[in-house]
Structures are given as structure tokens and as C-alpha cells.
């Protein structure tokens, strides 16, 4: 336990007027969570694209459609929109907004706010903008294609007919969050549409609002006093950045926190006899993978990549330090998704790895840097790869940084190997196909930072066309088979080493109820939690 870090976290909570949780239990109306939140870069829903940031956004911003946290299997449901209609040609969706939704500022939510929010996301062109621009929205045409003719009506005009479920599923992503136009524009600077202000402030109509954020330290959320729904039992939510599993476990055992979200398998097992604590398992859509930058000449050799895939000890990692928390999975669609593929063509085979490397243009391998976030399970995976790839003769160096630092390096295409995680943004197979198997413009100028194929400089025009074909296929089984075939090709030819799918094990006080991490496609919902 890093006593100085914990003391600093408590001090930060005191600074915003919160008493530090007592050793026995936290207050009944306050939820205190330990989680790794050093990846948060912004709260702006038009820009936020990190895991911990998505948790905050889901509780602050409402969307036209969203998921019921207590019935995720039901799919998208009306939220700010009470209904919608589809034109005969399938290219226009007309939403009617519901009454009774109000921003934290006291301003009513109108269709003009939704128009502003979606236009703004396209015009800012930040990392997640591709989720909207894939429907033909551009900074040049949004004034004609995203239109609110009055305060209750929003009309979206698409570039071609898509499955309605695909469009609506995309609107459940973080980028679909509707912001308070009046408040945001009052804080705009130099034409940034409030982007700088929204990085550290929130302007939503959800159940909570952010009142304090100390990067890599803590986030504090209080109730939105104007929230239109049922008042949540948790009036205050505190998320503390606690990196070490052992520290999270100790805090949970002492009653200093309600939920620990980054427990190692060892600490999960150590809590099995603690009566006051329970462990809740939940299959998530998050995939752990490594990827090779194709700007590195050695790593652009398919035989080198094949060697690295065979030299990863998947089962060994899954059965030891990842036990119970990651299951071997080697395709870009997680289990439960349409078209998910369970085939695992690669296993730890050093003979096959050495044979592939011998057939490559780099039989002696060479120096490789692995860019990895300073998080326990990722470091464990990186060290395992360092060991087994070292047996191939590769000189492996770990470049360790915070979540934000490693992402910045990755998005700038400055890595050799990136070791990280990817989670779906919406519950449609294109959410991952469009990132792992789509790269229509490989130029540096494209700046397609939301596309993993682009980040790894992997030029795939033919695969990109197959991805586009799958997204407009109306027959469900045909579409599913298209994705299965796409994944089989991806497994054999891509510079991605898909390794694991996450089973999230959250430790929590026995009194905590309705803590749902979000299933395969969404984020945690604090407003339904009781204790």
C-alpha cells in the first residue's frame, strides 16, 4: 500500500468538502469506488474515448436512445427521444423528443441541443467522430443533414439506408451524449465550441454532474438537482485512482471503499472468506491485444508477426495471473456479438514460432519496444511476452507509461508494439470491424485516430471494402457469416494479436446492489445502485 498516495486521495476529497470515509463503512448515500482512472483525458462527449471517461459520461450525459442498466439485453431504449420514424427510403430518421428532461444548469433539453451536440461532434472531428461520420455526416453538410426544425423534432439524413438498429446503437455511444448548448457556448473560446471548458467540466442532463476532478487522483460527482428521473440513492459518487490491487483489497476489507474494480486473481481469492465482501463476475466486451506498427520494417514482415503470435503463451497467462478474469479469445468480435468467432488458431508453439521467424526476412529478430500502460495485468502480460519473445532472440524493451501517455504514443503511430485493450462503443459488430478491419486512408494526414488499423499503419483497401459491405447487409445470418469470414482473414493476415476477453471481477461490500459494470457494450450506471 502506498500510504502517501492514499493520503493524497483523501486530502483531495476533503478539499472539495467531503469527509474521508470512516474505517467502518462509507456513508449510506455515498458510493466510493477504487478504480484506475489515469486514462481520463477529457469529459467532452465529443472527444472522450477512454474507459474511465466513459463511466463518467454515462452518468452525466443522456442520449437520444440508451440502455436500461437493469435490462441490458433489451437493447437500446428511448431516453431523450420518446419516439422515432423512418422514411420509406430508409435514409431519414425523425426523432420526437420527450418532455421533462433538464440540464444541470436548469435549461430544458430541446431538439436544438441535440442538433448542436451531434453537429458539434462532427465539426470538432475528435477521436470518436468516426462513429457519426460513417453515416455520411461531414463538417460541410451537417447543417443540412442534422436538423432540428423545432424544439421537439430532430431529423437525421443519412448518406444511404442502413439498418436502423445499427444507427441507433451508434447513438448509444459516448459521442451521442447531448450537451447544454447555451452553457457550452457561453464557455467557448476562439471558436472551440466549448471544447476546452468541457474537458474539465460537464453540462449534461443525466443523474450526476462532475464537481471536481484531479487527474490520476479522483473524480467527484454529485446529483444533478434538475434530473428528470427518480432521485438516485447514491447522492454522491467518488472514484479514487488506486493503482495497486493489494491497496484496493485492503481498503475494501476495512470498509473505506464500497467497490474495488481492479482486483488481481490473487486478491479476489483472498477475499473469498470475508463475509462483508462479495465478488461479482461480469463478461465484458473488452479485448486484450497486441499490435505491431507497420511503419517498422521488421514488424511489417508477415512471418515475423506469425512468429510473435505463436510465441505468446495464451493458456499459460489465462490459467495463472489472469485466472478468472480473462479467457482466451483470438477474434476481434467479443463473445455475445453477432458473428462472434470462437476459433483460436494460435497456441503457444515455440517450434512453429522459430520456423516462422526463420522464414522471415529477419531470422535473428531484433530490438522491439512494447508500449504498455502501468497497470498490473498489462504489465504481467507484457513481461510474459518479453520472456517468450526473448526466446526467439528478440531484444524486448518495455516502454511503460500512464494510460494517457501510452494512448498518445499509440495515436501518433510512434510505437513498435502496443499492448492494450479495446472495448466496443455500441452493440453492433461494426463497432470492432470498423476499427480492427477498416482503414480506407493510411496516410499520416488522415489522422484516423479512432481506427486501430490506421494507428498501426496497416493499409487494407480490400478488407475495408468487405467491412463496408457487411454494414449494409440486411439478412442477419448472411451478415453474421460475413463477419466470421472477415475475422478468419484478420486472424491470419493482420498485425494484431488478439489474446483475451475480459471477465470483470468487481469486489464490493455485501450491501451494494445493482452494480452493473455495463456488460459487453456500455459503462457502469451509478444511478441504480443502492446499499
FENWO-V815400 format. One record per backbone hydrogen bond with DSSP energy under -1.0 kcal/mol. NH is the residue of the N-H (numbers start at 1). CO is the residue of the C=O. Records with the same first field share a line. If there is no record, write none. Layout:
NH=CO / CO
This chain:
3=1
6=2
7=3
8=4
9=5
10=6
11=7
12=8
13=9
14=10
15=11
17=14
18=13
30=27
31=236
33=238
34=259
35=240
40=37
47=44
48=44
54=50
55=51
56=52
57=53
58=54
61=57
66=77
71=68
74=71
75=72
77=66
79=64
80=63
81=64
82=96
83=96
85=94
87=92
90=87
93=156
94=85
95=154
96=83
97=152
98=80
103=107
104=204
106=103
109=101
111=151
114=110
115=111
116=112
117=113
118=114
119=115
120=116
121=117
122=118
123=119
124=120
125=121
129=126
131=128
132=129
133=129
134=130
135=132
136=133
142=138
144=141
145=141
146=142
147=155
154=95
155=147
156=93
157=145
158=91
159=135
167=163
168=164
169=165
170=166
171=167
172=169
173=170
176=173
177=174
178=62
180=203
184=180
185=181
186=182
187=184
188=185
192=189
195=192
198=194
200=197
206=60
208=59
209=222
211=220
212=220
214=218
217=214
218=214
219=239
220=212
221=237
222=209
223=235
224=207
227=224
235=29
236=29
237=221
238=31
239=219
240=33
241=217
248=244
249=245
250=246
251=247
252=248
253=249
254=250
256=251
257=251
258=32
259=32
260=507
261=34
268=264
269=265
270=266
272=269
274=271
277=274
278=508
280=506
282=504
284=502
287=422
288=500
289=420
290=497
291=418
292=495
293=416
294=456
296=293
301=298
305=301
306=302
307=303
308=304
309=305
310=306
311=307
314=312
317=313
318=314
319=315
320=317
322=317
323=320
325=322
326=322
327=501
329=499
337=334
340=337
349=310
353=349
354=350
355=351
356=352
357=353
358=354
359=355
360=357
365=362
368=395
370=397
371=417
372=399
374=401
375=373
379=375
380=376
381=377
382=378
383=379
384=380
385=381
386=382
387=383
388=384
389=385
390=386
392=389
393=390
394=389
395=366
397=368
399=370
401=372
404=38
406=402
407=403
408=404
409=405
410=406
411=407
412=408
413=410
414=409
417=369
418=291
419=371
420=289
422=287
428=426
431=428
432=429
433=429
434=430
435=432
436=432
437=433
446=443
449=447
451=448
453=435
455=451
456=452
457=454
458=453
464=460
465=461
466=462
467=463
468=464
469=465
470=466
471=467
479=475
480=476
481=477
482=478
483=479
484=480
485=481
486=482
487=483
488=484
489=485
490=486
491=487
492=488
493=489
494=490
497=290
499=288
500=288
501=327
502=286
503=325
504=282
506=280
507=260
508=278
509=258
510=276
512=509
513=530
516=514
522=518
529=526
530=513
